[in-house]
Amino acid sequence: MHRLIAVAAVLVLLPCSPAVLAENEPVVEWLGFAAVRAGWVEGQPGWIEGGFGRLAAGGDAPGDRELWVRGETQLGLRFEPSVSWRGKLHAVARASTADNQGDAVGLTEAWARYQRAVGHRGELALTGGLFFFPTSQENIDPLWASPYTLTYSAINSWFAEEFRPLGLDAEWQSYTGQGDIWSLGATVFGGNDTMGTLLAWRGWAMHDRLGGFDEKLPLPPVFSLEDGRYFGAQRHFSTTAFGSDLDGRPGWAARARFDRGQAFSGQVAWVDNRGDRRLHGDEWAWATRFAHAGGHWQVSDSVELMGEFTHGNTRIRFPGSPWVDADFRAAYLMASVATTTGRWSLRHDRFHVDDRLANPAWGLFNDRGRALTLAWIRDIADRSRFGVELLWLESDRSVAAQSGFPADTDGLSLLAEWRIKFH
């Protein structure tokens, strides 16, 4: 695993070597945005506040209402030392009136890519470093942002917080005479051994918060995580989503994609982090594997349809006995219409976690939920945008009731955001 990370670091640094820089005058571009978001939210304390709520903020209990404000800046540096080489650094800084228990500043991406033509209609790309897994149908803007909604789907909220490959990715593309593109990709990665922790002990959530490298994210007050209980060895009510590798076993992923110009695209993927399911200090290496599928259809110049689906399993165990074994699945469908007054988007999410053990002494980790999101976003000239979003979420969480909190984890939020872009 250490060799894998070393090779990734070499790939990141190689484009900056004098030999490469001498070939072409390097191109350096700054991009990013500063945003102010204000919202009214109803429900239990949000997950980032250390509660059982599904949203980024919440009240004190179901039905309680809270006003909150967040300021955020994201900054990216894109560089192209030569025609074949490019790279990216991406960091985020934020502050909120909510009781945010995460880091105020974080590194979200750091990668370098080498591309070259293979024959007349092929291209090979190699990427090394820390990067987003390329499956999202909604997070298509620079800095992994969405032009459709202020809050991401449950699937991409999970990816934003808990899945960020650190390793090597290879992608081969073949161009047909009709303009279609067939792509095959494979990834070897580390540093994602705890992937599955949040799904099992917290459940699905919905937000737009990008986790940072080595950031400690809060866990809800699950009774079996208390000191002296079954999972009391877990770092006290927190987890590092991605950072240092725990078990020295690299994970892998594979994907295939088809693009028909701008009209249609479809993709399938398989991810397996190959966690050894054992306790390493105060964190478990979860064995998490899942299938993923997504597609996008440009119905007309102004109408888009898209969706994603994921289904998998996550587990940990002491030697000889699984202690958490949960199946999970989630899906969303979204329609978006661009008008002269702005873009309107409507998304429907469903998500589940099924506890295969159903042992009340350890915790009942079943999870059920659905959500509707209606958003309006309008670009203002070239440099800013304004958006308003209404999100309704219905869900329940069995382990919340076992831990002395209401099982009702419903949420309702009304958000407004003004974003200033710089590029």
C-alpha positions in Angstrom: 0.0 0.0 0.0 2.8 2.4 0.8 4.3 1.7 -2.6 1.0 2.5 -4.2 0.9 5.9 -2.4 4.5 6.6 -3.4 3.8 5.9 -7.1 0.7 8.2 -6.9 2.9 11.0 -5.3 5.5 10.6 -8.1 2.7 11.0 -10.7 1.5 14.2 -9.0 5.0 15.7 -8.9 6.3 14.5 -12.2 4.5 17.2 -14.3 6.4 19.9 -12.3 9.8 18.5 -13.2 12.1 20.8 -15.2 12.2 18.3 -18.1 8.5 18.4 -18.6 8.1 22.1 -18.0 10.7 22.7 -20.7 8.6 21.2 -23.4 5.8 23.8 -23.3 5.0 26.9 -21.4 2.8 25.7 -18.5 -0.8 26.9 -18.3 -2.0 27.7 -14.7 -5.7 28.5 -14.0 -7.4 29.4 -10.7 -11.0 28.7 -10.3 -13.5 28.6 -7.4 -16.3 30.3 -5.7 -17.4 32.0 -2.5 -20.9 31.3 -1.3 -23.3 32.4 1.4 -26.2 30.0 2.2 -29.1 30.7 4.6 -31.7 28.1 5.5 -34.6 27.2 7.6 -34.6 23.6 8.6 -36.9 21.3 10.6 -35.8 18.0 12.3 -33.3 16.4 14.6 -29.8 17.8 14.9 -27.9 17.2 11.6 -25.4 14.4 11.1 -22.5 16.9 11.0 -23.7 18.2 14.3 -23.3 14.7 15.8 -27.1 14.0 15.7 -29.3 11.5 14.0 -30.7 14.0 11.5 -30.1 13.5 7.7 -29.4 17.1 6.8 -26.4 19.4 7.4 -28.3 21.2 10.3 -31.3 20.6 12.4 -33.3 21.6 15.5 -33.2 19.9 18.9 -35.9 17.3 18.1 -38.4 16.2 15.4 -40.6 19.2 14.6 -38.1 21.8 15.9 -37.2 24.5 13.5 -33.8 26.2 13.2 -32.4 29.1 11.1 -28.8 28.7 10.0 -26.2 30.4 7.8 -23.1 29.0 6.2 -20.2 30.7 4.4 -18.0 28.6 2.2 -15.1 29.1 -0.2 -13.8 26.5 -2.6 -10.6 27.1 -4.5 -9.0 25.0 -7.3 -5.7 25.2 -9.1 -5.6 23.6 -12.5 -2.3 23.3 -14.3 -1.2 21.9 -17.7 2.6 21.7 -17.9 2.3 20.2 -21.4 -0.3 18.9 -23.9 -0.2 15.5 -22.3 0.0 16.4 -18.6 -2.6 18.2 -16.4 -3.3 18.3 -12.7 -5.5 19.8 -10.0 -5.5 20.9 -6.4 -8.8 21.6 -4.7 -9.4 22.9 -1.1 -12.4 24.1 0.8 -12.9 26.4 3.8 -16.3 27.0 5.6 -17.9 28.4 8.7 -21.5 27.8 9.9 -23.8 28.9 12.7 -24.8 25.2 13.0 -22.7 23.1 15.5 -20.4 21.8 12.7 -18.1 19.2 14.2 -16.0 18.7 11.0 -12.9 20.6 9.9 -13.1 24.2 8.8 -10.5 23.7 6.1 -9.8 20.6 4.1 -8.0 19.2 1.0 -10.5 17.5 -1.3 -8.5 16.7 -4.5 -4.8 16.5 -5.5 -4.1 14.6 -8.7 -2.1 14.5 -11.9 -3.1 13.0 -15.2 -1.2 11.8 -18.3 -3.1 11.4 -21.6 -2.0 10.3 -25.0 -3.5 9.1 -28.2 -3.5 5.4 -29.0 -3.9 4.8 -32.7 -6.3 7.0 -34.7 -9.4 6.6 -32.5 -8.2 5.8 -29.1 -6.9 7.5 -26.0 -5.3 6.4 -22.8 -5.4 8.4 -19.5 -3.5 7.6 -16.3 -4.4 9.5 -13.1 -2.6 9.4 -9.8 -3.4 11.0 -6.5 -6.6 11.9 -4.6 -9.7 12.2 -6.8 -13.4 11.8 -7.1 -14.6 8.5 -8.5 -16.0 9.5 -12.0 -19.6 8.2 -11.7 -21.8 11.2 -10.7 -24.4 12.3 -13.2 -25.2 15.5 -11.2 -21.8 16.7 -10.0 -20.6 17.8 -13.4 -19.4 21.4 -12.8 -15.8 22.2 -11.9 -14.9 21.4 -8.3 -17.4 18.5 -8.3 -20.3 21.0 -8.0 -23.8 20.5 -9.3 -25.6 23.0 -11.6 -29.0 21.4 -10.7 -29.6 21.5 -6.9 -28.1 22.9 -3.7 -28.3 19.6 -1.9 -26.9 16.5 -3.6 -28.6 13.1 -3.9 -28.2 10.6 -1.1 -25.7 8.6 -3.3 -23.5 11.6 -4.1 -23.7 12.9 -0.6 -22.2 9.6 0.6 -19.5 9.8 -2.0 -18.8 13.4 -1.0 -18.2 12.5 2.6 -16.8 8.9 2.6 -15.5 7.7 -0.8 -12.4 9.4 -2.3 -9.9 7.1 -4.0 -6.3 7.6 -3.3 -4.3 5.7 -5.8 -4.0 5.1 -9.6 -6.7 5.1 -12.3 -6.4 4.0 -15.9 -9.0 4.8 -18.5 -9.1 3.8 -22.2 -11.5 5.6 -24.6 -12.4 4.5 -28.1 -14.0 6.9 -30.6 -16.3 5.5 -33.3 -16.8 6.9 -36.8 -20.3 8.1 -35.7 -18.9 10.2 -32.8 -19.8 7.7 -30.0 -17.3 7.1 -27.2 -16.7 3.8 -25.4 -14.7 3.9 -22.2 -13.2 1.3 -19.9 -11.6 2.3 -16.5 -9.9 0.5 -13.6 -8.7 1.9 -10.3 -6.4 0.7 -7.6 -6.8 2.7 -4.4 -6.1 2.8 -0.7 -7.0 5.1 2.2 -10.7 4.2 2.1 -10.8 1.4 4.6 -13.5 3.0 6.8 -16.0 3.4 3.9 -19.3 2.0 5.2 -19.0 3.3 8.7 -21.4 6.2 8.1 -23.9 4.1 6.2 -24.1 1.5 8.9 -24.0 3.6 12.1 -25.6 6.8 10.8 -27.5 5.8 7.7 -27.9 7.8 4.5 -27.8 11.6 4.6 -28.3 14.5 2.1 -26.1 17.6 1.9 -23.4 19.2 -0.3 -20.5 19.0 2.1 -17.2 17.8 0.6 -15.1 15.8 3.2 -11.4 16.6 3.4 -8.5 14.3 3.5 -7.9 12.8 7.0 -10.9 14.7 8.3 -12.7 13.3 11.4 -16.5 13.2 10.8 -18.9 12.8 13.7 -21.0 9.7 14.4 -24.4 9.9 16.0 -24.8 8.8 19.7 -25.4 5.1 19.0 -25.7 3.3 22.3 -23.4 0.5 21.3 -20.6 2.9 20.5 -20.4 4.1 24.1 -17.3 3.3 26.2 -17.5 -0.3 27.5 -20.2 -1.4 25.0 -19.9 -3.7 22.0 -18.3 -1.1 19.7 -16.7 1.1 22.4 -13.3 0.6 20.8 -14.3 2.9 17.9 -12.8 6.4 18.2 -15.3 8.1 20.4 -18.2 9.0 18.1 -16.1 9.9 15.1 -14.5 8.4 12.1 -11.9 9.3 9.5 -13.6 8.8 6.2 -10.5 8.6 4.0 -6.9 9.1 4.9 -4.1 6.8 6.0 -4.5 3.2 5.0 -5.4 0.8 7.8 -4.9 -2.7 6.6 -2.4 -2.5 3.8 -4.8 -4.1 1.3 -5.5 -1.9 -1.7 -9.1 -1.8 -3.0 -10.1 -1.8 -6.7 -12.8 -0.6 -9.0 -13.8 -1.1 -12.6 -16.2 0.8 -14.8 -17.6 1.0 -18.4 -19.2 4.0 -20.0 -20.9 4.8 -23.3 -21.4 8.4 -24.6 -23.5 9.3 -27.7 -22.3 12.9 -28.1 -24.2 15.2 -25.8 -27.4 13.3 -26.2 -27.0 10.3 -24.0 -24.5 8.6 -21.6 -24.7 5.5 -19.5 -22.2 3.9 -17.0 -21.8 0.9 -14.8 -19.2 0.4 -12.1 -18.1 -2.0 -9.4 -16.2 -0.9 -6.3 -14.5 -3.1 -3.6 -12.4 -1.5 -0.9 -11.2 -5.0 0.3 -11.2 -4.0 4.0 -10.1 -6.8 6.2 -13.0 -6.2 8.7 -10.7 -6.0 11.7 -10.1 -3.3 14.3 -7.0 -1.2 13.7 -6.3 0.9 16.8 -9.6 2.8 17.2 -11.0 2.3 13.7 -12.4 -0.7 11.8 -11.5 -1.5 8.3 -15.0 -2.1 6.8 -15.3 -4.6 3.9 -17.5 -2.6 1.5 -18.4 -3.5 -2.0 -21.1 -2.2 -4.3 -22.4 -2.0 -7.8 -23.3 1.4 -9.4 -25.2 2.5 -12.5 -26.1 5.8 -13.9 -27.3 7.6 -17.0 -28.0 11.0 -18.5 -30.4 11.8 -21.4 -30.5 15.2 -23.0 -34.1 15.1 -24.2 -34.0 18.5 -25.9 -31.9 21.7 -25.8 -33.6 22.6 -22.5 -34.7 19.3 -20.9 -32.5 16.7 -19.1 -33.2 13.5 -17.4 -30.7 11.6 -15.2 -30.5 9.0 -12.5 -28.2 6.8 -10.5 -28.5 3.5 -8.6 -26.2 1.7 -6.1 -26.5 -1.6 -4.2 -23.9 -3.2 -2.0 -22.9 -4.6 1.4 -20.7 -3.4 4.2 -19.5 -5.4 7.2 -17.0 -5.7 10.1 -16.3 -8.6 12.5 -14.3 -9.8 15.3 -12.4 -13.0 14.4 -14.9 -15.7 13.6 -18.0 -13.6 14.0 -19.6 -10.8 12.0 -20.8 -8.0 14.2 -22.2 -5.6 11.6 -23.5 -7.0 8.3 -25.7 -4.6 6.3 -26.9 -4.4 2.7 -27.5 -0.9 1.4 -29.1 0.6 -1.7 -30.1 4.0 -3.0 -31.4 5.5 -6.2 -32.6 8.8 -7.6 -34.2 10.2 -10.7 -34.0 13.9 -11.6 -35.6 16.0 -14.3 -34.1 19.5 -15.1 -35.4 22.2 -17.4 -33.4 25.3 -18.4 -35.6 28.3 -19.0 -35.0 32.0 -19.7 -35.6 32.7 -16.0 -33.3 30.0 -14.6 -32.9 26.2 -14.3 -35.6 24.2 -12.5 -34.8 20.7 -11.2 -36.9 18.1 -9.5 -35.3 15.0 -7.9 -36.8 12.0 -6.1 -34.5 9.9 -3.8 -35.0 6.6 -2.1 -32.5 4.9 0.2 -32.4 1.8 2.4 -30.1 -0.1 4.7 -31.0 -3.7 5.7 -29.4 -5.1 8.9 -28.8 -8.7 8.1 -28.0 -9.6 11.7 -30.9 -7.8 13.5 -29.3 -8.3 16.9 -30.8 -5.7 19.2 -28.0 -6.0 21.7 -25.5 -4.6 19.1 -28.0 -2.3 17.4 -30.7 -2.5 14.8 -29.2 -0.6 11.8 -32.1 -0.7 9.4 -32.7 2.5 7.5 -35.6 3.6 5.3 -36.1 7.0 3.6 -37.3 9.0 0.6 -36.9 12.6 -0.4 -38.2 15.2 -2.9 -36.0 18.1 -3.9 -37.2 21.1 -5.9 -34.5 23.7 -6.9 -34.3 26.9 -9.0 -30.9 28.2 -9.9 -30.2 31.2 -12.0 -26.8 32.3 -13.4 -26.3 36.1 -13.0 -23.9 37.2 -15.8 -20.7 35.2 -15.8 -19.6 35.6 -12.3 -22.4 34.6 -9.9 -25.5 32.6 -9.4 -28.5 32.6 -7.1 -30.4 29.5 -6.0 -33.4 28.5 -3.9 -34.3 24.9 -2.9 -37.0 23.1 -1.0 -36.3 19.6 0.3 -38.7 17.3 2.0 -37.3 14.1 3.5 -39.2 11.2 5.3 -37.2 8.6 7.1 -36.8 6.6 10.3 -33.9 5.0 12.1 -34.3 2.0 14.4 -31.0 2.5 16.3 -32.0 6.1 17.1 -34.9 4.8 19.2 -32.6 2.2 20.9 -30.2 5.1 21.8 -32.9 7.1 23.5 -33.8 9.4 20.6 -36.8 9.6 18.4 -36.8 7.1 15.5 -38.4 9.8 13.4 -35.5 11.3 11.4 -37.6 13.3 8.9 -36.3 16.6 7.6 -37.6 19.7 5.9 -35.4 22.5 4.6 -35.7 25.7 2.6 -32.4 27.0 1.4 -31.2 30.1 -0.5 -27.6 30.6 -1.7 -25.7 33.3 -3.5 -22.5 32.2 -5.1 -19.7 34.4 -6.6 -17.5 32.6 -9.0 -13.9 33.4 -9.8 -12.0 31.9 -12.8 
